[in-house]
Amino acid sequence: MAITQVTCGPVNARTSSGATMPVEPSQPAKKEKLVPGASNQVSTITANAGDFWHVTTDTAIWVKFGATPVATDGDTHFLPAGSTRSFAATGSNEKIAVLAA
């Protein structure tokens, strides 16, 4: 079974060698496991502007964000199998949708 793990929440600024870098807290504010398939899977968790989405997937997926997102083949962000990527939320009550590639 394919699994995509999603967390979201604010990030903390940490200083290292004079540079500031955003770091996700060890306890995510929100989390959800999605099972990507042939149909669009939409999260029940939401992020707000300024939060960060962190997406880890064991299968290739298409990802879309928004109030009512619809992930489609070739029209959204692509994440290859075994990848992790972070995205900044751009609106209030933003959700994530995934679709198997």
C-alpha atoms as a printed R data frame, in Angstrom:
    type eleno elety resid chain resno       x      y       z
1   ATOM     1    CA   MET     A     1   0.000  0.000   0.000
2   ATOM     2    CA   ALA     A     2   1.317  3.432  -0.949
3   ATOM     3    CA   ILE     A     3   1.663  5.952   1.873
4   ATOM     4    CA   THR     A     4   2.095  9.720   1.887
5   ATOM     5    CA   GLN     A     5   2.698 11.283   5.309
6   ATOM     6    CA   VAL     A     6   1.808 14.957   5.673
7   ATOM     7    CA   THR     A     7   2.574 17.293   8.568
8   ATOM     8    CA   CYS     A     8   1.958 21.007   8.838
9   ATOM     9    CA   GLY     A     9   2.440 23.845  11.239
10  ATOM    10    CA   PRO     A    10   4.605 26.831  12.005
11  ATOM    11    CA   VAL     A    11   8.375 26.672  11.833
12  ATOM    12    CA   ASN     A    12  10.860 28.075  14.334
13  ATOM    13    CA   ALA     A    13  13.823 30.212  13.327
14  ATOM    14    CA   ARG     A    14  17.102 28.727  14.541
15  ATOM    15    CA   THR     A    15  20.405 30.541  14.289
16  ATOM    16    CA   SER     A    16  23.540 28.727  13.215
17  ATOM    17    CA   SER     A    17  26.752 30.560  12.346
18  ATOM    18    CA   GLY     A    18  24.864 33.839  12.050
19  ATOM    19    CA   ALA     A    19  22.368 32.502   9.497
20  ATOM    20    CA   THR     A    20  18.682 31.970  10.236
21  ATOM    21    CA   MET     A    21  17.096 28.758   9.021
22  ATOM    22    CA   PRO     A    22  13.465 27.627   9.489
23  ATOM    23    CA   VAL     A    23  13.201 24.382  11.446
24  ATOM    24    CA   GLU     A    24  10.089 22.291  11.983
25  ATOM    25    CA   PRO     A    25   9.366 21.510  15.654
26  ATOM    26    CA   SER     A    26   9.899 17.901  16.760
27  ATOM    27    CA   GLN     A    27   6.161 17.586  17.435
28  ATOM    28    CA   PRO     A    28   4.137 18.569  14.348
29  ATOM    29    CA   ALA     A    29   1.105 20.778  14.941
30  ATOM    30    CA   LYS     A    30  -0.994 18.590  12.608
31  ATOM    31    CA   LYS     A    31  -0.401 15.301  10.790
32  ATOM    32    CA   GLU     A    32  -2.229 12.952   8.457
33  ATOM    33    CA   LYS     A    33  -1.485  9.798   6.488
34  ATOM    34    CA   LEU     A    34  -2.925  9.741   2.969
35  ATOM    35    CA   VAL     A    35  -3.129  6.715   0.671
36  ATOM    36    CA   PRO     A    36  -2.607  8.000  -2.878
37  ATOM    37    CA   GLY     A    37  -4.461  6.177  -5.590
38  ATOM    38    CA   ALA     A    38  -6.153  6.729  -8.935
39  ATOM    39    CA   SER     A    39  -8.546  9.289  -7.432
40  ATOM    40    CA   ASN     A    40  -7.836 12.607  -5.728
41  ATOM    41    CA   GLN     A    41  -7.249 12.239  -1.949
42  ATOM    42    CA   VAL     A    42  -7.794 15.449   0.065
43  ATOM    43    CA   SER     A    43  -6.542 16.049   3.607
44  ATOM    44    CA   THR     A    44  -8.819 16.758   6.535
45  ATOM    45    CA   ILE     A    45  -6.094 18.848   8.200
46  ATOM    46    CA   THR     A    46  -5.584 22.457   7.163
47  ATOM    47    CA   ALA     A    47  -2.712 24.910   7.258
48  ATOM    48    CA   ASN     A    48  -2.761 28.682   7.555
49  ATOM    49    CA   ALA     A    49  -0.688 31.269   5.725
50  ATOM    50    CA   GLY     A    50   2.812 31.152   7.192
51  ATOM    51    CA   ASP     A    51   2.635 27.447   8.080
52  ATOM    52    CA   PHE     A    52   4.764 24.881   6.296
53  ATOM    53    CA   TRP     A    53   3.639 21.608   4.755
54  ATOM    54    CA   HIS     A    54   6.112 18.713   4.975
55  ATOM    55    CA   VAL     A    55   5.303 15.849   2.601
56  ATOM    56    CA   THR     A    56   7.023 12.451   2.559
57  ATOM    57    CA   THR     A    57   5.931  9.762   0.127
58  ATOM    58    CA   ASP     A    58   6.970  6.208  -0.690
59  ATOM    59    CA   THR     A    59   5.341  6.368  -4.124
60  ATOM    60    CA   ALA     A    60   5.353  8.911  -6.956
61  ATOM    61    CA   ILE     A    61   2.550 11.464  -6.532
62  ATOM    62    CA   TRP     A    62   1.077 14.701  -7.818
63  ATOM    63    CA   VAL     A    63   0.374 17.300  -5.092
64  ATOM    64    CA   LYS     A    64  -1.930 20.355  -5.096
65  ATOM    65    CA   PHE     A    65  -2.792 22.894  -2.375
66  ATOM    66    CA   GLY     A    66  -5.818 25.144  -1.851
67  ATOM    67    CA   ALA     A    67  -9.203 25.459  -0.189
68  ATOM    68    CA   THR     A    68 -10.613 22.697  -2.404
69  ATOM    69    CA   PRO     A    69  -7.541 21.240  -4.135
70  ATOM    70    CA   VAL     A    70  -7.698 18.752  -6.981
71  ATOM    71    CA   ALA     A    71  -4.389 17.058  -7.802
72  ATOM    72    CA   THR     A    72  -4.176 16.177 -11.484
73  ATOM    73    CA   ASP     A    73  -1.624 14.486 -13.679
74  ATOM    74    CA   GLY     A    74   0.868 17.050 -14.981
75  ATOM    75    CA   ASP     A    75  -0.855 20.154 -13.557
76  ATOM    76    CA   THR     A    76   0.598 20.213 -10.040
77  ATOM    77    CA   HIS     A    77   3.796 19.566  -8.059
78  ATOM    78    CA   PHE     A    78   5.372 16.153  -8.757
79  ATOM    79    CA   LEU     A    79   7.136 14.209  -6.009
80  ATOM    80    CA   PRO     A    80   9.037 11.072  -6.986
81  ATOM    81    CA   ALA     A    81   8.890  7.922  -4.863
82  ATOM    82    CA   GLY     A    82  10.984  8.115  -1.702
83  ATOM    83    CA   SER     A    83  11.036 11.898  -1.561
84  ATOM    84    CA   THR     A    84  10.382 14.555   1.073
85  ATOM    85    CA   ARG     A    85   9.570 18.164   0.273
86  ATOM    86    CA   SER     A    86   8.387 21.237   2.169
87  ATOM    87    CA   PHE     A    87   5.967 23.899   0.933
88  ATOM    88    CA   ALA     A    88   4.846 27.206   2.455
89  ATOM    89    CA   ALA     A    89   1.086 27.525   2.915
90  ATOM    90    CA   THR     A    90  -0.239 30.564   1.073
91  ATOM    91    CA   GLY     A    91  -3.765 30.903   2.457
92  ATOM    92    CA   SER     A    92  -6.028 30.235   5.411
93  ATOM    93    CA   ASN     A    93  -7.643 26.804   5.721
94  ATOM    94    CA   GLU     A    94  -5.407 25.443   2.963
95  ATOM    95    CA   LYS     A    95  -5.637 21.685   2.310
96  ATOM    96    CA   ILE     A    96  -3.444 19.277   0.375
97  ATOM    97    CA   ALA     A    97  -4.548 16.796  -2.275
98  ATOM    98    CA   VAL     A    98  -2.513 13.883  -3.616
99  ATOM    99    CA   LEU     A    99  -2.883 11.627  -6.641
100 ATOM   100    CA   ALA     A   100  -0.754  8.617  -7.555
101 ATOM   101    CA   ALA     A   101   1.427  9.394 -10.570
